[in-house]
Amino acid sequence: MEKQQKGFVQYIVQGSLVTQIIIGLIAGVLLAWAMPSAAQSASLLGELFVGALKAVAPVLVWVLVMSSIANHKKGQKTNIRPIVVLYILGTFLAAVVAVIGSTLFPSTLILVTNDTQMSPPDNIVEVLKGVLLNIVANPIDAILKGNYIGILAWSIGLGIALRHAKESTKSVVQDLAEAVTQIVRVVIRLAPLGIFGLVSSTVATTGFEALLGYVHLLTVLLGCMIVVALVVNPLIVYWKIRRNPYPLVFDCLRESGVTAFFTRSSAANIPVNMAMCRRMNLDEDTYSVSIPLGATINMAGAAVTITVLTLAAVNTLGISVDIPTAILLSVVSAIAACGASGVAGGSLLLIPLACSMFGISNELAMQVVAVGLIIGVLQDSAETGLNSSTDVLFTAAACQAEDASRRQGSELPGA
C-alpha cells in the first residue's frame, strides 16, 4: 500500500504533464455532465491556478529577462532579431488569411446594444501612444497591473545596467532567477487540477447555447486560426529550419496551446512556455527574452479576430472592400494586434480601431465588440492557444536554425 502511494505521488510529481492535463480535461467534462452543481464549485481550482500563473508571470519576466541580459557574455549570440521578424511576419500573414477567409465565406451580424463599459483606442496613434506610456510606467505599478511592455522595458534596462556590476551581484540576480523558476515549476505541476476546475465550471455554467446564433462567424474565425496554425505557421517554420515542421508544430500546440486554450491568457501562459523551452534545451539567453516579448507582440490569433469581426461588420453594412483596402486592413490589424493586452478578451477592444477605417461609428463598433464577447467562450480560447503556442514555435525554429547553421559551419573544411 505504501509503495502504491509513493508510486502515485511520484507520477504526480514526475509524470507526463500533458497526459495529466488531458486526464483533468476529460474528468472536468464528465463532472460537468454528471453533476453540474459540483462542477460549478470546482471553479475555485481553476481560479486559483490562473491566479497563481498571473501572480508569478510578471515577477518571472522581470527577474529572468534582467538576469539573462546581466549575465550575457560578450560574444555570446542570441536570436532575438530573427524571432521578432518571425513574430511580425506571422501576425501579418494571419491577418491576410482572415481577409481571404472572410471574403470567401462572408459573415453578417445581428448588431445588438451592449451596456458593457469599455474604452477602446480611437486610432493607431492612440495605440502607439499607449505603448510608449506603458514603456515609461512605474516598474512596481507595471508588475502589479501586469503591464508586460513596462516590465520588459525596465528589466531590459536594468539588465543592461547590471552587466557592469560586480560578478557577485550578477550571481545574486542569477540565483534569484533560479528561485523564481523553481516556484514556477511548482505552479505548472498544478495545471491538471487547474484545468479540471476551469473545464468543469465552464461547461456546467456556459455550455454552447449562446453560440448557436453565431455558428457561421465562429466557424470562419476558428477556420482561419486553424489554417494559420496548420498551414501558415508550418510554412514559416519550414522556411526557417528546412525540414518537416509538423512534429515541432504539434508539440507546441499540444503542450502550450492546450494550456493557453483554458487559461485564455498569453501572459499567464508565459511560465508554461518557459518550461517547454527548457525541456527542448533551447538557448536560455534567447527564450528568456523572446517568450515574454511574444506574449506582448506575437498576436496572430488577435489579428484574425480583429480582421474577421471588422469585415463581418463591413458586410453587414454593405460596404465594399477593394484589394488595396484589404491589404491596409491586414497591416492595421497586425499593428493593432501587437498592441492587444496579453489577457483574456484583450483583442476585442481593438476592433473599433479597425472599424474606423471604414467610417463605422464607435457605437456600431462597440456592438461588434459585444458580439465578440458572446462568442468569446471559444473564440478567445482558440485565439490565445494560437498566440501562445506560436511564441514557442517561432522561438524553437529560430534556435534550431541557428544550431543547424553553427553545426554546418563547424563541418566546413578549415573550420
Secondary structure, DSSP 4 states (H G I P E B T S, - for coil): -HHHHHHHHHHHHHS-HHHHHHHHHHHHHHHHHH-HHHHHHTHHHHHHHHHHHHHHHHHHHHHHHHHHHHTPPTT----HHHHHHHHHHHHHHHHHHHHHHHHHS----------------SSHHHHHHHHHHHHTS-HHHHHHHT-HHHHHHHHHHHHHHHTTS-HHHHHHHHHHHHHHHHHHHHHHHTHHHHHHHHHHHHHHHT-SGGGGGGHHHHHHHHHHHHHIIIIIHHHHHHHHH-S--HHHHHHHIIIIIHHHHHH--TTTTHHHHHHHHHHTT--HHHHHHHHHHHHHH--HHHHHHHHHHHHHHHHHTT----HHHHHHHHHHHHHHHHTS-SSTTTTGGGHHHHHGGGT--HHHHHHHHHHHHHTHHHHHHHHHHHHHHHHHHHHHHHHHHHHHHHHHHHHSTT-
